[in-house]
């Protein structure tokens, strides 16, 4: 059996596709995204410098074999190189007319900056001489040569880059020029000699250069920064990277040469207009690194109209071909345009939404495609904080930079990624990470930070790309920002800001402010978002309701598209200042008459609360949950009472003033009385104690008052023409008999109110499913419920045996850090445990009542992964915070599509 | 279609059996136990006074029809009566030679005293005159007549019995006699006139008497005391009662007449010897009521040898026929023996066990039958407290009575059933109920009491029967006990004891003591019990293990038949006085070196604990659970610390003595330091907090020390030739990764110890299943466990969302009282909820490891209902407290038989 094919020429993409079974995604897996697209572009007839791809399989085989090239793979590389030489009419290592190549990584999923690139491979002293003879351009050749040594030293040999930069800085200083392109040939020759001294292991043999560079790419797959990036982005560690060996073309070959990076649409706003940066007489890194001020594509349109036209046509063709916005690298070598790479472009949430909507409107993709292309987090972004107009007007503006990733961020300045991470994760501080520019090593700090600020770099800089991808507000390229990493300060706009000082950055406008600006949550008015969400609504089968305790929340929820209130918590209303004393009286008395009096006082408050909700949700269902928390939550804290009594006793012992003594004694007596009541109500485990329906059974007059308030409010609103649909929810049921008893009492009260008021209200009674036993016996529970609502917060606590408050500041965080749990079960529903229980409950409940209304309230209702589970479980709706409603609409649609239901 | 057959003559039992399909149990359902047995005895040729049975169906139809006789049922009664008249050659209501009948209830299950009986039906003034003419015995006739009026008044008319008794007492006093049988004819005539005045509704028409008496029996099925009894005994309320109408025979017809009640074996000890009481010239109630001192069957054997022989032969025949010990009523009318009833006899636990064992040994029943005849509670009885020999020797003995129900009981005297119930249930006091004699109305008090003491009554008295059935120690018939219900005192042996004073009664010996005697748990050495448990062991498939923390407990468990230790709690050992300071040091330090030092000190203690267990269980498995409770349980209580600090501060404020001040300040500082640590460890819900495996992951050095101690102990014991099988149990797993991590660390330590010691130990690692998620994901968990052990206490807490400590003094008791829950889920496993989850766990675990060892530890492991569930779920073993081991052995066998597996 012959060896597998480890190497494919760019012109062999059809063969690769046939070999792998035809699926383009698998081709990308084999050749990497970059290699597949270079092949694809070649197939399309787009000008791509010839080359070939060493497959990801070769990479994996190399790594698995203890860093040995598998089988005849290196021979295949040599053969492929020979084909390229033949096509170019040049020879690799030839001293007269040499072929130079680049060596780049290309994994299946784009990982910007994570993998390593070496250009100009094939140069050495002799080859350089030959090239100068051929081109007559010694400056270009030596510039290329010093770049090769520098890149090879840094990437392949793992040398520190700084000494190389110091050599260049010294040379620039000596010649009084401000960029490397202006260095003289003599200076460059001197630089090359110094570089060789810095990198004595640099091999002069071209094939040795190529082999070592290829191995360096392979090895970098398992480098720390690549692993970190994959962990952060959720990319499979088992994919491997391909290596692309490609004929060099030179944007630095003097006049008529250029190199650039461009997006087919605006990556920030989504506007349908080519956007990008380029430089004359430069190589690719010069554009990305942000070390020279770049020109814009508009400049190219003016100064190289034909070539721009050619590029625009290619961009349009590629965009149509991939049905997506393209991020392209190009080089112009002495007037000839070459495409070096194309890939789907990273973009802001705003741009993603607009591009998806526009493309669907233009028929380039379907509406379903458009819905699937938006990540739910990107919708979240529209609801991200922004600075209020007021706060911006009065804020101390320091500078303006490039608005590369929108949103407002406020935090303390941290000048290194490690410090940013430490402050954010260990001390819970909000941090803005500030760097001259960012590198892949900085990603962990960027992820931990609220926002990113750099003094260098452009829209396609590393900082901009990463910030956009992970939704961190970012301002880059603030030229006037001087950062002193030694002194740990930065100066800008005349102000000096120390590490740890507060700043505010506006990634939407590019503004940078001193201090903490006030942020506001904007409304979702983006027309493209509205359009995509409308399409999502057509696709989804899951309803989206909201949790709202107050009319103002209900109104916002409705504006955001909520189709009902899935949870109104009645006890939040009890904590309001004027009500709490009445609630405490109700709890602390042992006299039924006094208790009833307190309840009578609370009734009008609750009635008012509920009436407001009904009016806001006119025509839609409103689920009101009866009192849930244990009663001691409404009383003073035990330790605080004890400490207060201790203090008063000490004061009393030291007091000579009879009046003061009397006052202190009275205070102590009152506190002791409260203490006695608090201790009587004390529970070892209140989460598993007297709360929810258990309270309703122990103190039926309390829930009866609440039901009376609900129905009086409903009748009152109905009389005003409001279409009311109250649903009364009984919390914490664990045995059907609890529900039966409470429901009997409460439904009788409801009927009494409706009789008194002479109005019939469309109502339901139901229960939360938040205790494992209720889920396990859902068939029985459903006998007395018209609806179920999963309380997955509590259901997770009881199913997992985890007290959330205790665990999230204790062992649970440790578990997540140690990787014992992959995910916080309070963020996404635990499929294997809690999800299984939910499935049992749905099956049980519907076996008794096939049309049982089942939803979920609580935080999971706004989490896309949990929403997908709810769709799979055939729930009727998810209910989440008003701010999550748009996200839930999108996530529900995507769940329906993924499950094949839309 | 003709009416069903509502009435069956005693001689028509074959017809009834054919009509109902042949099953004898169904015949008992139709005719009641008494009616079926009267028919059966008639069929056997045993002398039974002729009569007939009105079926339970007639009763139910009567009650359902609003208390109307259904269809032609009354006509069927009249026809059956006519057949009896024809057979007897007498006519009902005839003034010359009248037939008198009794009317008795007879439900499927014997309910002694619960249903009502009327004798001598058919007597009125005219009939009495005729009977006197016929018998020449006016005293007998008037005695029978006054009995009829009294019983009819009480039972049928619902009149208070006391006025009747007062009339009789006045008559006895007037004539200076001490029993009613000695009253003169004139006195009886006067009594009859006074009785008629007390019961003006007494009908003189015999058929009217019969009809009203029959209806009274029917109605009494729904009387409060019948319902209470059925609730207590778990008898179906839908069965109904039959009515037996039977020719009267008279034990009160002068010399040569007698009546009695006898058991075919001794109901207290089980000895195979007829035992019973009888009275010459009396009717049945006289024997049961205990108002006259009864004679014993030994006296009958002496004084009426032939009749005794006839009776003994019948008893033997009946016992063989029913394959059970018989409880028989008989009457001798002028030298002719009649059997009035036979039924399976009630017996003490000791008697039940001995009778079952003897009958199986004699081949009367199978060994399986013998096992099935013992109720697990009866085994429990053998482990009931008894008074220590010492305490009895030094106790203040007041009197001696009949030892009718064994066991020792200590409590405060309560003279009424209501008070006994109130004190026991509402105030949690231990009560001895003391009555002159007991009646069905008293059952609720007897059930609530620790024991029963009466001044009247014999071995077959109501008090004796009920006490025996429900396993309450009882002493009855203490003649010298004088009870003053008005003064609420009793005097005995020269002492006066007030209600609320402590007494101790010994139901095994019949002794009564003043004050509280010390009780001890005896060993189970009863040879018959050993025999039956041995048979149970042959039948059961479920293993029986024990929970034991100390060698002494393990030894007891082994003696009681335990086949392993299912749970040794390591933390109990931490609470011992000399260890607790070390444990606290280990917890409160933040210095790893100090912690390790403390752990090093604890290691030898734990090693010693474990070595003792291994030695005690030589050859059997010992499951040791690693530390489970949250660490703050080992520290002082928060409120107590705060209060102590407050007190010290007040003292400090008032102190003038510098030395004292210094001491106080130092104390406050120490307490404040401890307080800070307690607060740092505080958890809102410790049940769901940092405990079990979570502790092991947070402080691996702690569990590592425990595992080292286990394996060092195992090696040490093994070197001494002990056959050790340690199983290390990790508590509170909720996610497989927790188990995996801990096991990796701990198994490595175990291997290290075995290497150090040069010994290979047969060990297992496993986990508790006590969190719903562990049960739901048991397939995953089983990957890293060789055994599961259900911790159903915690599993019930989390599945039900109930904190046991809080609930059992709060809403859970309320739920049980209100009937929201039928059973305390901490007493018997909740089948529908927790049981379902266990089923999921067993299926999941065995799907991964078909031979997975699965058991249950915790209190449910000793509960017969829960044991039956464990058998059904195919667990390998149950583990329970050593004292429950014998019960579990029996219950496991019964579960196997009931499930058809043995």
Interface residues (C-beta under 8 A of the other chain):
Chain A: X638 X639 X642 X643 X645 X646 X649 X650 X653 X654 X679 X683 X684 X685 X686 X687 X688 X689 X690 X694 X697 X698 X732 X734 X735 X737 X738 X741 X770 X771 X772 X773 X776 X777 X780 X794 X797 X798 X799 X800 X801 X802 X803 X805 X806 X807 X810 X811 X814 X815 X818 X819 X820 X821 X830 X832 X833 X834 X836 X837
Chain B: X638 X639 X642 X643 X645 X646 X649 X650 X653 X654 X679 X683 X684 X685 X686 X687 X688 X689 X690 X694 X697 X698 X732 X734 X735 X737 X738 X741 X770 X771 X772 X773 X776 X777 X780 X794 X797 X798 X799 X800 X801 X802 X803 X805 X806 X807 X810 X811 X814 X815 X818 X819 X820 X821 X830 X832 X833 X834 X836 X837
